[in-house]
């Protein structure tokens, strides 16, 4: 969410955004690997076909991931020379991260709608996906919501006036994309993620409520609940209602292993989040003492 702010408003956003990005950029890759492993547990018959169908898209993802990691390493640890300075390196990191997000949104869009996917041939056509109604609005809507709520997460008061309008427009565009994919995706369930997203934007309007919603623990919990409430997009079926969801989920001993991994991984995630918050808080205290 902070990538666009670093790209367009470097001077105004760098201190707040980098304070949260720098301590955890390595950890996010680790959790990404954990997500892939748990995905193999949860959907053993789906992961390999998905990897084959979206092979080219995943290759682009990995290239961008390497560019993201390399740029932030250079920005943190290597002496800058001539034209290569901290700003350019962190903005390269931001651009790589933003494009990574776009790639993930394209993948999620295709999994929801099946647009661009040929199950018989086992291929994915980006051109067909682009020309399919709903695909581009899906990405634009998600990006607008992310950019709109970024000032809330990073406590960037100069951009607070942008939060509500961008979030509302993002929600409307997202709903439009769901409808263009299939009118059946528009049901009473859509009210839940819509209200949760609007709650974050509206709470930002008052100073007292802003302190609550901008708390990283509260914001991440709200974000997680919102994402889980979007399950109606992929359940009871995925890829444009072509593949029943229950037919690709794990059963038997693998289900027990998946549950065990979840029970162990969730507390570890909470502990890592607590460490993250502690590092950020102490970093702010040290910065305040220096100034």
HELIX and SHEET records of a PDB file:
HELIX    1   1 UNK A    3  UNK A    8  1                                   6    
HELIX    2   2 UNK A   10  UNK A   21  1                                  12    
HELIX    3   3 UNK A   25  UNK A   42  1                                  18    
HELIX    4   4 UNK A   47  UNK A   53  1                                   7    
HELIX    5   5 UNK A   55  UNK A   77  1                                  23    
HELIX    6   6 UNK A   86  UNK A  113  1                                  28    
HELIX    7   7 UNK A  126  UNK A  130  1                                   5    
HELIX    8   8 UNK A  135  UNK A  153  1                                  19    
HELIX    9   9 UNK A  157  UNK A  159  5                                   3    
HELIX   10  10 UNK A  160  UNK A  181  1                                  22    
HELIX   11  11 UNK A  183  UNK A  185  5                                   3    
HELIX   12  12 UNK A  190  UNK A  203  1                                  14    
HELIX   13  13 UNK A  207  UNK A  213  1                                   7    
HELIX   14  14 UNK A  216  UNK A  228  1                                  13    
HELIX   15  15 UNK A  229  UNK A  233  5                                   5    
HELIX   16  16 UNK A  245  UNK A  247  5                                   3    
HELIX   17  17 UNK A  253  UNK A  290  1                                  38    
SHEET    1   A 2 UNK A 117  UNK A 118  0                                        
SHEET    2   A 2 UNK A 123  UNK A 124 -1                                        
SHEET    1   B 2 UNK A 237  UNK A 238  0                                        
SHEET    2   B 2 UNK A 243  UNK A 244 -1                                        
END                                                                             
